[in-house]
Amino acid sequence: MFPKLDPLLHSELRLAVMSILADVESADFTYLKKQTGSTSGNLSVQIDKLTSAGYIAVEKGFKGKIPCTTCRITPAGTEAFNSYVEALKEYLK
């Protein structure tokens, strides 16, 4: 029997965000937007969903006078992402 895939991570954009954050200490909103090719609105909604699930943490601040949103993966997010990847491997066997 195939393992259950986390529906929250099964979204293309949310999976892309998690994949990026799994490889870096943190990433700002502009970087995530550029790397994913997403619109600001869609990325914002998906970041909110990942934050609500406890998979990422978001810090809002300023760089000079410019607003800056920085995201980082949480330990729960790392665990969920790794479990998702392992589950996918089972599908590919």
N, C-alpha and C positions, 0 to 999 in steps of 0.2 A: 504494500500500500504506500502511496506517495505521502510525504509529510505535508502538513498544511502550510501554505504560504501566508505570511503576514499581509493582510489586505492593505494596510497603511503603506507598506513599502512596495506594494505591487503596482503603484502608480509610477509612470515613467519619470515624471519630474521629481517626485519625492525620492525615488530611488537614485536619481542623478545627484540630488543634493546630498543625500547620505553617503554616496560613493565619494564625492568630493571631500566632504567633511571627515570621512574615515582616514583620509591620507594627509590631512593638514591639522595643525593645532587649532586654527580658526580661519574663517573666511568672511569677508564683508559682503554685504548685499550686492554691491556692484560687481564684484568678482563672480559671485554665484550666478547673477543674471547673465553676465557675459559668457560664462562657461556652459550654461544650460541653454542659452538662446531663448529664454523665457521672457515674457512681458513682466513688468514690475508688479502689476496686479495679481497675475497668476502665481508668481513666485511668492509674493507676500501671503497669499491664502495658503499655499502649501507649507510655507515656513510656520505659519500659525498652527496648522494641523500637526506638524512634527513636534512643535513646542508643547502643544496640549497633551500629546502622548508621552512627553518626557524624553523624547529621543534627541532633541537638541535644546541648547540654551541660547537665548538671544540677549545681547547687551546693546542698549541704545545709548549713544553719546554723540559727541561732536569732534570733528577734526577741524580746529579753528572754529569757523562759523557754519561749517557744513555738517548736517546731520550724518551720522554713521551708524549703521546697524551691523553688528558682528555676530556670527553664529559659530557655535562649536558643538561637536557631538558629545553627548553625555555617556556615562558608563552604561546606562540602560539602552541608549541608542546603539552603542558599540555592540552590546550583546544581541540586540534585535537584528542588527545588520549582519553580524556574523552567522546567526541562526538562519537568516534568510538565504545567505549565500550557500550555506551547507545544505539547506533544503533544495535549492536549485540544482546543486551537484547531484542530488539523488534523482532528480528528474532527467538529468543528462546521462545517467549510467545506461 
